[in-house]
């Protein structure tokens, strides 16, 4: 399965200089926040792949004009062709505004997911805006990661953790790294990766809400 992960900066190749071939073969789009909702709507127009998104700390406009043709996966587990995808958007709270959380507030969000995660028997991909604390997060308050994300990764050992928020042009920020069994991907601008799945010509086992929609 070919997955396109995007975050933080609208790729000019996927918008200003877009050609349909740019999305050829993409089965799934994961948007990790701080993107113009019109950009997500544009991408959704040109691909049959689901566009799943969480909010970034600069996404207050989504409250007025959410992206069309896309699915918000905040605080839920979404199943796509057997892949269980957990969404937890937002950043650490560093100023007033929506989609920002203290560590305790994010930990409460994670706790409220306990029964959904029991029903889904865990998850395969964590999609977030923020990184985990101590795992390629930033030194300044605005770019600190969440410690509870590290606990999620250690407990459930998902295959992937895809996030944004820490721009790769900030310094020596890796595109990919590992934590235990999990491949951690920084989705800054755009990144394509492949997940081994059953033959996509087979009927999907299930696609849609696995544990109920979020808030």
Secondary structure as UniProt FT lines:
FT   STRAND          2..7
FT   HELIX           12..14
FT   TURN            15..17
FT   HELIX           20..23
FT   TURN            24..25
FT   STRAND          28..31
FT   HELIX           37..45
FT   STRAND          50..53
FT   TURN            57..58
FT   HELIX           60..63
FT   TURN            68..69
FT   STRAND          71..72
FT   STRAND          76..80
FT   TURN            81..82
FT   STRAND          83..88
FT   STRAND          91..92
FT   STRAND          100..101
FT   HELIX           103..112
FT   HELIX           114..120
FT   STRAND          125..128
FT   TURN            133..134
FT   HELIX           141..143
FT   HELIX           147..156
FT   STRAND          160..163
FT   HELIX           168..170
FT   TURN            171..172
FT   STRAND          176..179
FT   TURN            180..181
FT   STRAND          182..186
FT   STRAND          191..194
FT   TURN            200..201
FT   STRAND          207..209
//
